[in-house]
Amino acid sequence: DVKVTQSSRYLVKRTGEKVFLECVQDMDHENMFWYRQDPGLGLRLIYFSYDVKMKEKGDIPEGYSVSREKKERFSLILESASTNQTSMYLCASSTPGTGNTEAFFGQGTRLTVV
Amino acid sequence: AQTVTQSQPEMSVQEAETVTLSCTYDTSESNYYLFWYKQPPSRQMILVIRQEAYKQQNATENRFSVNFQKAAKSFSLKISDSQLGDTAMYFCAFHLRNRDDKIIFGKGTRLHILP
């Protein structure tokens, strides 16, 4: 089974803190994604990566950065956490090129910034 | 740019009934895939069904089937004989074929199956 693992299920951080959300996949997928899920807004893409050290901005990259030093790991970084970044964060991975392969998701991280 | 629209934020049906979730999308491309994902209250998102745009035949997976109308850019999900375990958020998604591109999701439909 494909497994996408996010490092934390629940996280509480203070305003201004630097926050790291980690995601690891074990299926050698080239593509990895970070989405933010908010009620009524669905899944909004923050960043995605097609290869090691490569990254592309999604629809809402402001206030976030990412790192992909190894193929299996994709980290989302909140440089200075703010209360409007309180949300559910979902990591996903897939294989590229055909569009036929599904995305596999982690269990999500519920981040609360206080 | 591609967009995906789910016009039903929330729905409720009785167990064993049939329910249809709507999805429309907009694209100028001709080769793409469409997906329905399910997110149960436990939050792990999983694939329900996929449809290849170049195939005319509608995809079916057990109790789940789609009505794919390419000209109308419509992709609805039908759940037959609904079960309590079908209670979840359902997301429609779009992915271009043969392109390293992002997956576009709709805003989701929250489906409640009532006992």
Interface residues (C-beta under 8 A of the other chain):
Chain A: N31 F33 Y35 G40 L41 G42 L43 L45 F48 Y50 E56 G58 M88 L90 A92 S94 P96 G97 T98 G99 N100 E102 A103 F105 Q107 G108
Chain B: Q6 P9 N31 Y32 Y33 F35 Y37 S42 R43 Q44 M45 I46 L47 R50 E52 F91 A93 H95 L96 R97 N98 R99 D100 D101 K102 I103 F105 G106 K107 G108
